């Protein structure tokens, strides 16, 4: 069974040390590719919400082709929360 998209976005931080919204969209495309919500803007909003809730923090920011790209990482308590309530996929 497929996780809700917001949960799948957070689950990415149990699988990798940091990620940008674009990297998460790319990672989730094979499973969620037909989901209209799988857009960088939607994922950025999910990441900012998780950051405001203390699950994630900004790890770095860089210019990206005329724009700005931010990378996020899970806080230590955020990672524990993600692993406890969302889990880590068995195929990872």
PDB file as gemmi writes it, atoms N, CA and C in Angstrom:
CRYST1    1.000    1.000    1.000  90.00  90.00  90.00 P 1                      
ATOM      1  N   UNK A   1       0.840  -1.176   0.000  1.00  0.00           N  
ATOM      2  CA  UNK A   1       0.000   0.000   0.000  1.00  0.00           C  
ATOM      3  C   UNK A   1       0.891   1.246   0.000  1.00  0.00           C  
ATOM      4  N   UNK A   2       0.483   2.212  -0.750  1.00  0.00           N  
ATOM      5  CA  UNK A   2       1.221   3.449  -0.932  1.00  0.00           C  
ATOM      6  C   UNK A   2       0.904   4.430   0.190  1.00  0.00           C  
ATOM      7  N   UNK A   3       1.945   5.068   0.729  1.00  0.00           N  
ATOM      8  CA  UNK A   3       1.765   6.087   1.768  1.00  0.00           C  
ATOM      9  C   UNK A   3       1.159   7.354   1.180  1.00  0.00           C  
ATOM     10  N   UNK A   4       0.481   8.162   1.997  1.00  0.00           N  
ATOM     11  CA  UNK A   4       0.086   9.489   1.533  1.00  0.00           C  
ATOM     12  C   UNK A   4       1.353  10.259   1.139  1.00  0.00           C  
ATOM     13  N   UNK A   5       1.235  11.164   0.184  1.00  0.00           N  
ATOM     14  CA  UNK A   5       2.398  11.848  -0.351  1.00  0.00           C  
ATOM     15  C   UNK A   5       3.210  12.579   0.716  1.00  0.00           C  
ATOM     16  N   UNK A   6       2.554  13.272   1.640  1.00  0.00           N  
ATOM     17  CA  UNK A   6       3.296  13.982   2.695  1.00  0.00           C  
ATOM     18  C   UNK A   6       4.140  13.018   3.528  1.00  0.00           C  
ATOM     19  N   UNK A   7       3.596  11.860   3.830  1.00  0.00           N  
ATOM     20  CA  UNK A   7       4.340  10.861   4.601  1.00  0.00           C  
ATOM     21  C   UNK A   7       5.515  10.328   3.788  1.00  0.00           C  
ATOM     22  N   UNK A   8       5.315  10.115   2.498  1.00  0.00           N  
ATOM     23  CA  UNK A   8       6.399   9.633   1.638  1.00  0.00           C  
ATOM     24  C   UNK A   8       7.514  10.671   1.535  1.00  0.00           C  
ATOM     25  N   UNK A   9       7.152  11.953   1.515  1.00  0.00           N  
ATOM     26  CA  UNK A   9       8.154  13.024   1.488  1.00  0.00           C  
ATOM     27  C   UNK A   9       9.002  12.952   2.752  1.00  0.00           C  
ATOM     28  N   UNK A  10       8.365  12.849   3.903  1.00  0.00           N  
ATOM     29  CA  UNK A  10       9.110  12.768   5.166  1.00  0.00           C  
ATOM     30  C   UNK A  10       9.943  11.493   5.252  1.00  0.00           C  
ATOM     31  N   UNK A  11       9.418  10.413   4.725  1.00  0.00           N  
ATOM     32  CA  UNK A  11      10.122   9.139   4.776  1.00  0.00           C  
ATOM     33  C   UNK A  11      11.480   9.215   4.059  1.00  0.00           C  
ATOM     34  N   UNK A  12      11.596  10.096   3.080  1.00  0.00           N  
ATOM     35  CA  UNK A  12      12.856  10.251   2.363  1.00  0.00           C  
ATOM     36  C   UNK A  12      14.005  10.631   3.303  1.00  0.00           C  
ATOM     37  N   UNK A  13      13.681  11.303   4.403  1.00  0.00           N  
ATOM     38  CA  UNK A  13      14.723  11.732   5.334  1.00  0.00           C  
ATOM     39  C   UNK A  13      15.174  10.616   6.271  1.00  0.00           C  
ATOM     40  N   UNK A  14      14.480   9.483   6.239  1.00  0.00           N  
ATOM     41  CA  UNK A  14      14.946   8.292   6.942  1.00  0.00           C  
ATOM     42  C   UNK A  14      15.864   7.482   6.024  1.00  0.00           C  
ATOM     43  N   UNK A  15      15.881   7.842   4.742  1.00  0.00           N  
ATOM     44  CA  UNK A  15      16.663   7.107   3.755  1.00  0.00           C  
ATOM     45  C   UNK A  15      17.923   7.839   3.314  1.00  0.00           C  
ATOM     46  N   UNK A  16      17.999   9.135   3.559  1.00  0.00           N  
ATOM     47  CA  UNK A  16      19.131   9.935   3.093  1.00  0.00           C  
ATOM     48  C   UNK A  16      19.427  11.039   4.094  1.00  0.00           C  
ATOM     49  N   UNK A  17      20.653  11.534   4.125  1.00  0.00           N  
ATOM     50  CA  UNK A  17      21.004  12.558   5.116  1.00  0.00           C  
ATOM     51  C   UNK A  17      20.386  13.926   4.843  1.00  0.00           C  
ATOM     52  N   UNK A  18      20.209  14.287   3.567  1.00  0.00           N  
ATOM     53  CA  UNK A  18      19.584  15.555   3.223  1.00  0.00           C  
ATOM     54  C   UNK A  18      19.003  15.451   1.828  1.00  0.00           C  
ATOM     55  N   UNK A  19      18.081  16.369   1.516  1.00  0.00           N  
ATOM     56  CA  UNK A  19      17.467  16.366   0.189  1.00  0.00           C  
ATOM     57  C   UNK A  19      16.822  17.707  -0.075  1.00  0.00           C  
ATOM     58  N   UNK A  20      16.749  18.047  -1.351  1.00  0.00           N  
ATOM     59  CA  UNK A  20      16.007  19.227  -1.797  1.00  0.00           C  
ATOM     60  C   UNK A  20      14.638  18.754  -2.286  1.00  0.00           C  
ATOM     61  N   UNK A  21      13.738  19.691  -2.505  1.00  0.00           N  
ATOM     62  CA  UNK A  21      12.409  19.344  -3.010  1.00  0.00           C  
ATOM     63  C   UNK A  21      12.509  18.651  -4.365  1.00  0.00           C  
ATOM     64  N   UNK A  22      13.384  19.154  -5.237  1.00  0.00           N  
ATOM     65  CA  UNK A  22      13.541  18.553  -6.572  1.00  0.00           C  
ATOM     66  C   UNK A  22      14.059  17.116  -6.478  1.00  0.00           C  
ATOM     67  N   UNK A  23      14.981  16.872  -5.562  1.00  0.00           N  
ATOM     68  CA  UNK A  23      15.511  15.515  -5.387  1.00  0.00           C  
ATOM     69  C   UNK A  23      14.430  14.567  -4.875  1.00  0.00           C  
ATOM     70  N   UNK A  24      13.568  15.056  -4.015  1.00  0.00           N  
ATOM     71  CA  UNK A  24      12.482  14.222  -3.493  1.00  0.00           C  
ATOM     72  C   UNK A  24      11.474  13.916  -4.590  1.00  0.00           C  
ATOM     73  N   UNK A  25      11.138  14.911  -5.401  1.00  0.00           N  
ATOM     74  CA  UNK A  25      10.224  14.676  -6.524  1.00  0.00           C  
ATOM     75  C   UNK A  25      10.803  13.599  -7.436  1.00  0.00           C  
ATOM     76  N   UNK A  26      12.083  13.694  -7.736  1.00  0.00           N  
ATOM     77  CA  UNK A  26      12.746  12.706  -8.587  1.00  0.00           C  
ATOM     78  C   UNK A  26      12.711  11.310  -7.956  1.00  0.00           C  
ATOM     79  N   UNK A  27      12.957  11.223  -6.654  1.00  0.00           N  
ATOM     80  CA  UNK A  27      12.973   9.929  -5.966  1.00  0.00           C  
ATOM     81  C   UNK A  27      11.578   9.296  -5.903  1.00  0.00           C  
ATOM     82  N   UNK A  28      10.548  10.120  -5.769  1.00  0.00           N  
ATOM     83  CA  UNK A  28       9.187   9.595  -5.629  1.00  0.00           C  
ATOM     84  C   UNK A  28       8.468   9.405  -6.964  1.00  0.00           C  
ATOM     85  N   UNK A  29       9.034   9.907  -8.040  1.00  0.00           N  
ATOM     86  CA  UNK A  29       8.376   9.833  -9.349  1.00  0.00           C  
ATOM     87  C   UNK A  29       8.008   8.418  -9.789  1.00  0.00           C  
ATOM     88  N   UNK A  30       8.848   7.402  -9.554  1.00  0.00           N  
ATOM     89  CA  UNK A  30       8.451   6.061  -9.994  1.00  0.00           C  
ATOM     90  C   UNK A  30       7.151   5.556  -9.352  1.00  0.00           C  
ATOM     91  N   UNK A  31       6.879   5.962  -8.124  1.00  0.00           N  
ATOM     92  CA  UNK A  31       5.675   5.489  -7.428  1.00  0.00           C  
ATOM     93  C   UNK A  31       4.533   6.498  -7.522  1.00  0.00           C  
ATOM     94  N   UNK A  32       4.843   7.793  -7.433  1.00  0.00           N  
ATOM     95  CA  UNK A  32       3.824   8.841  -7.367  1.00  0.00           C  
ATOM     96  C   UNK A  32       3.773   9.688  -8.636  1.00  0.00           C  
ATOM     97  N   UNK A  33       4.402   9.234  -9.706  1.00  0.00           N  
ATOM     98  CA  UNK A  33       4.513  10.023 -10.929  1.00  0.00           C  
ATOM     99  C   UNK A  33       3.212  10.513 -11.512  1.00  0.00           C  
ATOM    100  N   UNK A  34       2.136   9.776 -11.356  1.00  0.00           N  
ATOM    101  CA  UNK A  34       0.838  10.174 -11.906  1.00  0.00           C  
ATOM    102  C   UNK A  34       0.035  11.051 -10.948  1.00  0.00           C  
ATOM    103  N   UNK A  35       0.540  11.236  -9.744  1.00  0.00           N  
ATOM    104  CA  UNK A  35      -0.122  12.068  -8.741  1.00  0.00           C  
ATOM    105  C   UNK A  35       0.127  13.535  -9.078  1.00  0.00           C  
ATOM    106  N   UNK A  36      -0.931  14.285  -9.305  1.00  0.00           N  
ATOM    107  CA  UNK A  36      -0.787  15.692  -9.686  1.00  0.00           C  
ATOM    108  C   UNK A  36      -0.137  16.538  -8.605  1.00  0.00           C  
ATOM    109  N   UNK A  37      -0.126  16.077  -7.379  1.00  0.00           N  
ATOM    110  CA  UNK A  37       0.502  16.826  -6.288  1.00  0.00           C  
ATOM    111  C   UNK A  37       2.020  16.692  -6.282  1.00  0.00           C  
ATOM    112  N   UNK A  38       2.548  15.731  -6.994  1.00  0.00           N  
ATOM    113  CA  UNK A  38       3.999  15.527  -7.000  1.00  0.00           C  
ATOM    114  C   UNK A  38       4.652  16.593  -7.878  1.00  0.00           C  
ATOM    115  N   UNK A  39       4.743  17.778  -7.299  1.00  0.00           N  
ATOM    116  CA  UNK A  39       5.388  18.925  -7.936  1.00  0.00           C  
ATOM    117  C   UNK A  39       6.346  19.535  -6.925  1.00  0.00           C  
ATOM    118  N   UNK A  40       7.367  20.194  -7.411  1.00  0.00           N  
ATOM    119  CA  UNK A  40       8.361  20.797  -6.525  1.00  0.00           C  
ATOM    120  C   UNK A  40       7.693  21.776  -5.560  1.00  0.00           C  
ATOM    121  N   UNK A  41       6.754  22.589  -6.044  1.00  0.00           N  
ATOM    122  CA  UNK A  41       6.097  23.573  -5.175  1.00  0.00           C  
ATOM    123  C   UNK A  41       5.339  22.896  -4.032  1.00  0.00           C  
ATOM    124  N   UNK A  42       4.656  21.795  -4.308  1.00  0.00           N  
ATOM    125  CA  UNK A  42       3.920  21.079  -3.267  1.00  0.00           C  
ATOM    126  C   UNK A  42       4.882  20.471  -2.242  1.00  0.00           C  
ATOM    127  N   UNK A  43       5.967  19.873  -2.742  1.00  0.00           N  
ATOM    128  CA  UNK A  43       6.947  19.251  -1.848  1.00  0.00           C  
ATOM    129  C   UNK A  43       7.633  20.318  -0.994  1.00  0.00           C  
ATOM    130  N   UNK A  44       7.947  21.479  -1.587  1.00  0.00           N  
ATOM    131  CA  UNK A  44       8.533  22.568  -0.803  1.00  0.00           C  
ATOM    132  C   UNK A  44       7.608  22.972   0.342  1.00  0.00           C  
ATOM    133  N   UNK A  45       6.320  23.042   0.065  1.00  0.00           N  
ATOM    134  CA  UNK A  45       5.346  23.388   1.107  1.00  0.00           C  
ATOM    135  C   UNK A  45       5.331  22.324   2.205  1.00  0.00           C  
ATOM    136  N   UNK A  46       5.384  21.066   1.825  1.00  0.00           N  
ATOM    137  CA  UNK A  46       5.425  19.977   2.811  1.00  0.00           C  
ATOM    138  C   UNK A  46       6.691  20.058   3.659  1.00  0.00           C  
ATOM    139  N   UNK A  47       7.814  20.392   3.019  1.00  0.00           N  
ATOM    140  CA  UNK A  47       9.085  20.508   3.751  1.00  0.00           C  
ATOM    141  C   UNK A  47       9.054  21.681   4.727  1.00  0.00           C  
ATOM    142  N   UNK A  48       8.501  22.795   4.300  1.00  0.00           N  
ATOM    143  CA  UNK A  48       8.405  23.957   5.195  1.00  0.00           C  
ATOM    144  C   UNK A  48       7.479  23.666   6.378  1.00  0.00           C  
ATOM    145  N   UNK A  49       6.401  22.959   6.137  1.00  0.00           N  
ATOM    146  CA  UNK A  49       5.495  22.575   7.224  1.00  0.00           C  
ATOM    147  C   UNK A  49       6.212  21.672   8.217  1.00  0.00           C  
ATOM    148  N   UNK A  50       6.962  20.698   7.707  1.00  0.00           N  
ATOM    149  CA  UNK A  50       7.716  19.800   8.583  1.00  0.00           C  
ATOM    150  C   UNK A  50       8.789  20.565   9.353  1.00  0.00           C  
ATOM    151  N   UNK A  51       9.386  21.565   8.707  1.00  0.00           N  
ATOM    152  CA  UNK A  51      10.383  22.378   9.392  1.00  0.00           C  
ATOM    153  C   UNK A  51       9.740  23.181  10.522  1.00  0.00           C  
ATOM    154  N   UNK A  52       8.589  23.739  10.277  1.00  0.00           N  
ATOM    155  CA  UNK A  52       7.891  24.517  11.309  1.00  0.00           C  
ATOM    156  C   UNK A  52       7.448  23.626  12.469  1.00  0.00           C  
ATOM    157  N   UNK A  53       7.239  22.351  12.200  1.00  0.00           N  
ATOM    158  CA  UNK A  53       6.846  21.403  13.242  1.00  0.00           C  
ATOM    159  C   UNK A  53       8.044  20.743  13.920  1.00  0.00           C  
ATOM    160  N   UNK A  54       9.253  21.168  13.568  1.00  0.00           N  
ATOM    161  CA  UNK A  54      10.452  20.672  14.231  1.00  0.00           C  
ATOM    162  C   UNK A  54      10.984  19.341  13.732  1.00  0.00           C  
ATOM    163  N   UNK A  55      10.429  18.813  12.637  1.00  0.00           N  
ATOM    164  CA  UNK A  55      10.905  17.537  12.111  1.00  0.00           C  
ATOM    165  C   UNK A  55      12.135  17.701  11.233  1.00  0.00           C  
ATOM    166  N   UNK A  56      12.218  18.831  10.522  1.00  0.00           N  
ATOM    167  CA  UNK A  56      13.316  19.091   9.594  1.00  0.00           C  
ATOM    168  C   UNK A  56      13.964  20.420   9.911  1.00  0.00           C  
ATOM    169  N   UNK A  57      15.177  20.591   9.380  1.00  0.00           N  
ATOM    170  CA  UNK A  57      15.863  21.874   9.447  1.00  0.00           C  
ATOM    171  C   UNK A  57      16.555  22.090   8.107  1.00  0.00           C  
ATOM    172  N   UNK A  58      16.778  23.349   7.774  1.00  0.00           N  
ATOM    173  CA  UNK A  58      17.480  23.669   6.548  1.00  0.00           C  
ATOM    174  C   UNK A  58      18.955  23.336   6.734  1.00  0.00           C  
ATOM    175  N   UNK A  59      19.553  22.598   5.789  1.00  0.00           N  
ATOM    176  CA  UNK A  59      20.955  22.224   5.925  1.00  0.00           C  
ATOM    177  C   UNK A  59      21.873  23.080   5.069  1.00  0.00           C  
ATOM    178  N   UNK A  60      21.384  23.522   3.919  1.00  0.00           N  
ATOM    179  CA  UNK A  60      22.181  24.423   3.079  1.00  0.00           C  
ATOM    180  C   UNK A  60      21.282  25.061   2.029  1.00  0.00           C  
ATOM    181  N   UNK A  61      21.778  26.163   1.470  1.00  0.00           N  
ATOM    182  CA  UNK A  61      21.066  26.891   0.429  1.00  0.00           C  
ATOM    183  C   UNK A  61      22.073  27.272  -0.641  1.00  0.00           C  
ATOM    184  N   UNK A  62      21.696  27.161  -1.905  1.00  0.00           N  
ATOM    185  CA  UNK A  62      22.585  27.516  -3.005  1.00  0.00           C  
ATOM    186  C   UNK A  62      21.770  28.088  -4.158  1.00  0.00           C  
ATOM    187  N   UNK A  63      22.416  28.896  -4.970  1.00  0.00           N  
ATOM    188  CA  UNK A  63      21.772  29.395  -6.173  1.00  0.00           C  
ATOM    189  C   UNK A  63      21.682  28.257  -7.175  1.00  0.00           C  
ATOM    190  N   UNK A  64      20.549  28.225  -7.876  1.00  0.00           N  
ATOM    191  CA  UNK A  64      20.310  27.122  -8.801  1.00  0.00           C  
ATOM    192  C   UNK A  64      19.682  27.672 -10.076  1.00  0.00           C  
ATOM    193  N   UNK A  65      20.504  27.977 -11.075  1.00  0.00           N  
ATOM    194  CA  UNK A  65      19.983  28.429 -12.361  1.00  0.00           C  
ATOM    195  C   UNK A  65      19.111  29.666 -12.264  1.00  0.00           C  
ATOM    196  N   UNK A  66      19.526  30.658 -11.531  1.00  0.00           N  
ATOM    197  CA  UNK A  66      18.750  31.886 -11.405  1.00  0.00           C  
ATOM    198  C   UNK A  66      17.803  31.895 -10.220  1.00  0.00           C  
ATOM    199  N   UNK A  67      17.640  30.784  -9.568  1.00  0.00           N  
ATOM    200  CA  UNK A  67      16.788  30.696  -8.384  1.00  0.00           C  
ATOM    201  C   UNK A  67      17.601  30.252  -7.188  1.00  0.00           C  
ATOM    202  N   UNK A  68      16.898  29.941  -6.136  1.00  0.00           N  
ATOM    203  CA  UNK A  68      17.552  29.471  -4.919  1.00  0.00           C  
ATOM    204  C   UNK A  68      17.011  28.085  -4.600  1.00  0.00           C  
ATOM    205  N   UNK A  69      17.912  27.184  -4.240  1.00  0.00           N  
ATOM    206  CA  UNK A  69      17.525  25.820  -3.880  1.00  0.00           C  
ATOM    207  C   UNK A  69      17.950  25.565  -2.434  1.00  0.00           C  
ATOM    208  N   UNK A  70      17.042  25.044  -1.647  1.00  0.00           N  
ATOM    209  CA  UNK A  70      17.331  24.725  -0.248  1.00  0.00           C  
ATOM    210  C   UNK A  70      17.315  23.213  -0.064  1.00  0.00           C  
ATOM    211  N   UNK A  71      18.231  22.737   0.767  1.00  0.00           N  
ATOM    212  CA  UNK A  71      18.275  21.329   1.155  1.00  0.00           C  
ATOM    213  C   UNK A  71      17.891  21.246   2.624  1.00  0.00           C  
ATOM    214  N   UNK A  72      17.246  20.163   2.975  1.00  0.00           N  
ATOM    215  CA  UNK A  72      16.762  19.958   4.334  1.00  0.00           C  
ATOM    216  C   UNK A  72      17.314  18.651   4.872  1.00  0.00           C  
ATOM    217  N   UNK A  73      17.358  18.543   6.195  1.00  0.00           N  
ATOM    218  CA  UNK A  73      17.720  17.295   6.867  1.00  0.00           C  
ATOM    219  C   UNK A  73      16.811  17.150   8.080  1.00  0.00           C  
ATOM    220  N   UNK A  74      16.655  15.923   8.508  1.00  0.00           N  
ATOM    221  CA  UNK A  74      15.831  15.658   9.692  1.00  0.00           C  
ATOM    222  C   UNK A  74      16.606  16.055  10.941  1.00  0.00           C  
ATOM    223  N   UNK A  75      15.897  16.626  11.907  1.00  0.00           N  
ATOM    224  CA  UNK A  75      16.498  16.855  13.212  1.00  0.00           C  
ATOM    225  C   UNK A  75      16.597  15.485  13.896  1.00  0.00           C  
ATOM    226  N   UNK A  76      17.350  15.387  14.965  1.00  0.00           N  
ATOM    227  CA  UNK A  76      17.483  14.081  15.631  1.00  0.00           C  
ATOM    228  C   UNK A  76      16.133  13.587  16.146  1.00  0.00           C  
ATOM    229  N   UNK A  77      15.354  14.465  16.755  1.00  0.00           N  
ATOM    230  CA  UNK A  77      14.028  14.041  17.216  1.00  0.00           C  
ATOM    231  C   UNK A  77      13.078  13.832  16.046  1.00  0.00           C  
ATOM    232  N   UNK A  78      13.267  14.627  14.983  1.00  0.00           N  
ATOM    233  CA  UNK A  78      12.443  14.453  13.788  1.00  0.00           C  
ATOM    234  C   UNK A  78      12.676  13.100  13.140  1.00  0.00           C  
ATOM    235  N   UNK A  79      13.933  12.686  13.082  1.00  0.00           N  
ATOM    236  CA  UNK A  79      14.257  11.386  12.497  1.00  0.00           C  
ATOM    237  C   UNK A  79      13.643  10.256  13.323  1.00  0.00           C  
ATOM    238  N   UNK A  80      13.729  10.360  14.641  1.00  0.00           N  
ATOM    239  CA  UNK A  80      13.092   9.358  15.507  1.00  0.00           C  
ATOM    240  C   UNK A  80      11.589   9.315  15.271  1.00  0.00           C  
ATOM    241  N   UNK A  81      10.982  10.479  15.150  1.00  0.00           N  
ATOM    242  CA  UNK A  81       9.531  10.561  14.917  1.00  0.00           C  
ATOM    243  C   UNK A  81       9.164   9.949  13.573  1.00  0.00           C  
ATOM    244  N   UNK A  82       9.915  10.286  12.531  1.00  0.00           N  
ATOM    245  CA  UNK A  82       9.639   9.739  11.197  1.00  0.00           C  
ATOM    246  C   UNK A  82       9.765   8.226  11.207  1.00  0.00           C  
ATOM    247  N   UNK A  83      10.833   7.715  11.811  1.00  0.00           N  
ATOM    248  CA  UNK A  83      11.030   6.255  11.856  1.00  0.00           C  
ATOM    249  C   UNK A  83       9.949   5.554  12.669  1.00  0.00           C  
ATOM    250  N   UNK A  84       9.513   6.189  13.755  1.00  0.00           N  
ATOM    251  CA  UNK A  84       8.501   5.577  14.614  1.00  0.00           C  
ATOM    252  C   UNK A  84       7.115   5.577  13.980  1.00  0.00           C  
ATOM    253  N   UNK A  85       6.703   6.716  13.434  1.00  0.00           N  
ATOM    254  CA  UNK A  85       5.320   6.843  12.973  1.00  0.00           C  
ATOM    255  C   UNK A  85       5.121   6.588  11.495  1.00  0.00           C  
ATOM    256  N   UNK A  86       6.163   6.736  10.679  1.00  0.00           N  
ATOM    257  CA  UNK A  86       6.026   6.492   9.242  1.00  0.00           C  
ATOM    258  C   UNK A  86       6.771   5.228   8.852  1.00  0.00           C  
ATOM    259  N   UNK A  87       7.947   5.046   9.427  1.00  0.00           N  
ATOM    260  CA  UNK A  87       8.736   3.848   9.151  1.00  0.00           C  
ATOM    261  C   UNK A  87       9.705   4.050   8.013  1.00  0.00           C  
ATOM    262  N   UNK A  88      10.468   3.012   7.770  1.00  0.00           N  
ATOM    263  CA  UNK A  88      11.430   2.985   6.677  1.00  0.00           C  
ATOM    264  C   UNK A  88      11.011   1.836   5.780  1.00  0.00           C  
ATOM    265  N   UNK A  89      10.965   2.058   4.465  1.00  0.00           N  
ATOM    266  CA  UNK A  89      10.539   0.977   3.575  1.00  0.00           C  
ATOM    267  C   UNK A  89      11.476  -0.234   3.660  1.00  0.00           C  
ATOM    268  N   UNK A  90      10.933  -1.401   3.548  1.00  0.00           N  
ATOM    269  CA  UNK A  90      11.727  -2.621   3.654  1.00  0.00           C  
ATOM    270  C   UNK A  90      12.644  -2.816   2.463  1.00  0.00           C  
ATOM    271  N   UNK A  91      12.331  -2.201   1.343  1.00  0.00           N  
ATOM    272  CA  UNK A  91      13.164  -2.328   0.141  1.00  0.00           C  
ATOM    273  C   UNK A  91      14.315  -1.334   0.129  1.00  0.00           C  
ATOM    274  N   UNK A  92      14.431  -0.459   1.157  1.00  0.00           N  
ATOM    275  CA  UNK A  92      15.502   0.553   1.175  1.00  0.00           C  
ATOM    276  C   UNK A  92      16.791  -0.011   1.717  1.00  0.00           C  
TER     277      UNK A  92                                                      
END                                                                             
